[in-house]
Amino acid sequence: MEGLSVLDMIQTGWIATYPLILFSVVTMSIILERAWSLRNMVSSTLRLAESIRPPLEAGDFTAALQSSQAQASTPAGRIFADVLARHKSDSMEYLSDLTEDKRFEELEALKGPLWVLGTVSSSAPFIGLFGTVIGIVKAFHNMALMGSGGFSVVAAGISEALIATALGLGVAILAVIFYNYFQTRIERIEAALTIASNRVLDAIHQGRQAHGAR
């Protein structure tokens, strides 16, 4: 056991630990990317809807469209811009269906690579267990080759094997925590988009009525 380090154990169990290290890098990259992409989205969605409601209710569709296009980098901006661009030629029923379709597309895009986090959270423990089993088999095989010696002969080998399980569990725990976190955040964004879209559609309807349109 003398001189045994975590790096040595990782290198010894490379068949499982190297894939798990790759999983951890991918997991952290996705976590950072999604955290940046989803930041402040609920507040910005509701804020945009509230900012374009007054001009819509007053019948100033051009100003509302320009405000939405200025926020084209956000899901709400793209949805409202697409809907307002067609407000003259289509019925309220069609605009409502169009809003729902666009909202579904944006939510699917927001989920992005979250399926990778789900895959890592379910597969990483098994990869770690696989590495542990291989390591223990090798340790007992070495003991059989060396003859007597007892547990001290295989203690280092078992320690090397268990590092794969520990690493697999660590990666899986990180992935499942943030997978659930991002799923919850996307549900909140979906609720905000639904509320904001309904307010915008209602404002469009009021603006049409104010100008004698349907």
C-alpha positions in Angstrom: 0.0 0.0 0.0 3.0 2.3 0.4 3.2 5.0 -2.2 -0.4 4.3 -3.5 -2.0 7.5 -4.8 -5.4 8.3 -6.4 -3.6 9.0 -9.7 -2.0 5.6 -9.6 -5.3 3.9 -9.0 -7.0 5.8 -11.8 -4.2 4.8 -14.2 -4.4 1.2 -13.1 -8.2 1.0 -13.6 -8.1 2.9 -16.9 -10.7 0.7 -18.6 -13.4 2.2 -16.4 -11.8 5.4 -14.9 -10.8 7.0 -18.2 -14.4 6.8 -19.7 -15.7 8.2 -16.4 -13.2 11.1 -16.5 -14.4 11.8 -20.0 -18.0 11.7 -18.7 -17.2 14.2 -16.0 -15.7 16.6 -18.5 -18.7 16.4 -20.7 -21.1 16.7 -17.8 -19.4 19.9 -16.5 -19.4 21.4 -20.0 -23.1 20.8 -20.3 -23.9 22.1 -16.9 -22.0 25.3 -17.5 -23.5 25.8 -21.0 -27.1 25.2 -19.8 -26.7 27.4 -16.7 -25.5 30.3 -19.0 -28.2 29.7 -21.6 -31.1 29.5 -19.2 -30.1 32.4 -16.9 -32.8 35.1 -16.2 -35.1 33.6 -18.8 -38.3 33.6 -16.7 -37.9 37.3 -15.7 -37.0 38.4 -19.2 -40.0 36.5 -20.7 -42.5 38.2 -18.4 -40.8 41.5 -18.8 -41.0 41.5 -22.6 -44.7 40.5 -22.5 -45.5 43.4 -20.2 -43.5 45.8 -22.3 -45.4 45.1 -25.5 -48.9 44.8 -24.0 -49.6 48.6 -23.9 -48.8 49.2 -27.6 -50.7 46.0 -28.6 -53.8 47.1 -26.7 -53.5 50.5 -28.3 -53.3 48.9 -31.7 -49.7 49.8 -32.3 -48.6 46.4 -33.6 -45.5 47.8 -35.4 -43.9 49.1 -32.1 -44.7 45.7 -30.4 -43.2 43.8 -33.3 -40.0 45.9 -33.2 -39.6 45.4 -29.5 -40.0 41.6 -30.0 -37.5 41.5 -32.8 -35.0 43.4 -30.6 -35.2 40.4 -28.2 -34.8 37.8 -31.0 -32.0 36.2 -29.0 -34.6 35.0 -26.5 -37.4 32.3 -26.9 -40.1 34.8 -26.0 -38.8 37.4 -28.5 -38.8 34.8 -31.3 -42.3 33.6 -30.5 -43.8 37.0 -30.2 -42.1 38.3 -33.3 -43.4 35.3 -35.4 -46.9 35.8 -34.1 -47.0 39.5 -34.5 -45.6 39.3 -38.0 -48.8 37.4 -39.0 -51.4 39.3 -36.9 -53.0 41.0 -39.9 -53.6 38.0 -42.1 -54.6 35.2 -39.6 -57.4 34.6 -37.1 -56.9 34.6 -33.4 -57.4 30.8 -33.4 -54.6 30.4 -35.8 -52.3 32.8 -33.9 -53.1 30.7 -30.7 -52.1 27.5 -32.5 -49.0 29.1 -33.9 -48.0 30.3 -30.5 -48.3 26.9 -29.1 -46.3 25.3 -31.9 -43.5 27.9 -31.5 -43.5 27.5 -27.8 -43.1 23.7 -28.1 -40.1 24.2 -30.6 -38.4 26.6 -28.2 -38.8 24.3 -25.2 -37.4 21.4 -27.1 -34.4 23.5 -28.0 -33.9 24.6 -24.4 -33.7 21.0 -23.3 -30.8 20.6 -25.8 -28.2 18.2 -24.5 -29.9 17.4 -21.2 -30.4 13.8 -22.3 -26.7 13.4 -22.0 -26.9 14.2 -18.3 -29.7 11.6 -17.9 -27.6 9.0 -19.7 -24.5 9.7 -17.6 -26.4 9.6 -14.4 -27.8 6.2 -15.2 -24.7 4.6 -16.8 -21.8 6.0 -14.8 -22.4 3.8 -11.7 -22.5 0.7 -13.8 -19.2 1.6 -15.5 -17.7 2.2 -12.1 -19.0 -1.2 -10.9 -17.6 -2.8 -14.0 -14.2 -1.4 -13.3 -14.4 -2.6 -9.7 -15.3 -6.1 -10.6 -12.5 -6.3 -13.1 -10.1 -4.9 -10.5 -11.2 -7.4 -7.8 -10.9 -10.3 -10.2 -7.4 -9.3 -11.1 -6.5 -8.9 -7.4 -7.6 -12.4 -6.5 -5.9 -13.8 -9.6 -2.7 -12.2 -8.5 -3.2 -13.7 -5.0 -3.7 -17.2 -6.6 -0.5 -16.8 -8.6 1.5 -15.7 -5.5 0.1 -18.4 -3.3 -0.2 -17.6 0.4 -0.1 -14.1 1.7 -3.6 -13.4 2.8 -5.6 -10.2 2.4 -2.5 -8.0 2.5 -1.6 -9.3 -1.0 -4.8 -8.1 -2.6 -5.5 -5.0 -0.4 -3.8 -2.6 -2.8 -5.6 -4.2 -5.8 -9.0 -3.9 -4.2 -8.3 -0.3 -3.3 -7.5 0.4 -6.9 -10.7 -1.4 -8.0 -12.9 0.6 -5.6 -11.8 3.9 -7.0 -13.8 3.1 -10.1 -17.0 2.8 -8.1 -16.3 6.0 -6.2 -15.6 7.9 -9.4 -18.7 6.5 -11.1 -20.9 7.4 -8.2 -19.4 10.9 -8.0 -20.1 11.6 -11.7 -23.6 10.1 -11.5 -24.5 12.2 -8.5 -23.4 15.4 -10.2 -25.2 14.5 -13.4 -28.5 13.6 -11.7 -28.6 16.6 -9.5 -28.2 19.1 -12.4 -30.4 17.1 -14.7 -33.3 17.5 -12.2 -32.4 21.1 -11.6 -32.4 22.0 -15.3 -35.7 20.1 -15.8 -37.3 22.1 -13.0 -35.9 25.3 -14.4 -37.3 24.5 -17.9 -40.7 23.8 -16.4 -40.7 27.2 -14.9 -39.7 28.7 -18.2 -42.5 26.8 -19.9 -45.0 28.2 -17.4 -43.6 31.8 -17.9 -43.9 31.4 -21.7 -47.4 30.1 -21.4 -48.5 33.0 -19.2 -46.7 35.6 -21.3 -48.1 34.2 -24.6 -51.6 34.3 -23.2 -51.2 37.9 -22.2 -49.8 38.8 -25.6 -52.7 37.1 -27.4 -55.2 38.8 -25.2 -53.5 42.2 -25.9 -53.6 41.4 -29.7 -57.3 40.7 -29.4 -58.0 43.9 -27.6 -56.0 45.9 -30.1 -58.0 44.3 -32.9 -61.2 45.2 -31.3 -60.1 48.8 -30.7 -59.5 49.0 -34.5 -62.7 47.2 -35.5 -60.8 44.0 -36.5 -61.3 40.4 -35.4 
